[in-house]
Amino acid sequence: MKTRALTGEDLERALPALAALRTDVFPAFACLYARSPGYERRYLSDFSAAQESFIVAAETEPGDIAGCAPGSALSGHHAGFQGPRVQARFPLSSPFCLGEPVLRPACVARGSGMPC
């Protein structure tokens, strides 16, 4: 597998595959709720529109997305996370928020460079 940061047009093109990945994997975890591809696509689109955001994709050799991890600065969105930091006068531009990392089960423990 290889990893790369997705931004801009690359990210827009990858949204359907990223949404499908998250929708396929999340139901296996009791702490996460079942989400629809439409919800995931909107969530990822909103997330990626925020300033200083990106999504790291793990891709198989043929280029299929097997995993992802979204990340961004707290400034510009994540209002629920901003409140306590604003009250503590903590600058929102410095913390970095990582979303839920996701990897297809067949790829877990195979390591970088191994096909899924």
Secondary structure, 3 states (H helix, E strand, C coil): CEEEEECHHHHHHHHHHHHHHHHHHHHHCCCCCCCCHHHHHHHHHHHHHCCCEEEEEEECCCCCEEEEEEEEECCCCCHHHHHHHHHCCCCCCCCEEECCCEECHHHCCCCCCCCC
